[in-house]
C-alpha cells in the first residue's frame, strides 16, 4: 500500500513538470504574432515564461465581534429606527401645516362660509369665523416653522 502511494506521488510530481513545456512567441512577415511549442527555423523567437504565479492565500476569517461591537450594532439599529420615526412625524407635521394654512386662507378670503355641525350644514357667523382664524393662526405659530 505504501509503495503504491509513493509511486503515485512521484508520478504526480513528475507529470506537472513534464506538462510545462517551453512556449515561443514570434512575429511573421505580415506582422501577425504567433505562439508555439517549436520556434520557427528562419525567424527570431522569444521564450515566454509560462510558470503560473502561486495562488493568493485565502482571506483571513472575520474576527468575532466584541461585546462593544454588538452594542454598537444594536445602538445603530435603534438610531436608525428613531430617525425613521422622526422623519415620519416630520412628514405628518408638514401635511398638517399645509392643511391648516389652506384652511386659514379660506377663512380669511371668504366671509360667507358654511360648516357642517352635528350633521347639518349652516353658515358661520362672523364671530365664529374670526375665532377659527385665531385658532388657525395659533396652530401655525405653534406647529409650523
PyMOL commands that set and color helices and strands:
alter all, ss='L'
color gray80, all
select helices_A, chain A and resi 2-19+67-109+126-143
alter helices_A, ss='H'
color red, helices_A
select strands_A, chain A and resi 23-27+33-36+46-48+114-117+120-123
alter strands_A, ss='S'
color yellow, strands_A
deselect
rebuild
show_as cartoon
